[in-house]
Amino acid sequence: MEVQGLYAIAVAIIMGCGAIAAGLGNSAVASKVVEGITRQPELRGQLLTTLFISVGLIEAMPIIGVVMAFILLFR
């Protein structure tokens, strides 16, 4: 197998793991926010703000992984 093929496999693994990890992280954060809102509805605004910040940070990691994967693929 040539090196470019190995790079393609590495890129697929990086992107797949990033997508799975982001999905699991987003679902964990969202479930805890929904749980918090049901327990204390008066904190809904603060919890949603925290949710959006957390989801943004969680989604940044797969984007960084995709950029690193493309750098690896097209070097």
Secondary structure, 3 states (H helix, E strand, C coil): CCHHHHHHHHHHHHHHHHHHHHHHHHHHHHHHHHHHHHHCHHHHHHHHHHHHHHHHHHHHHHHHHHHHHHHHHCC
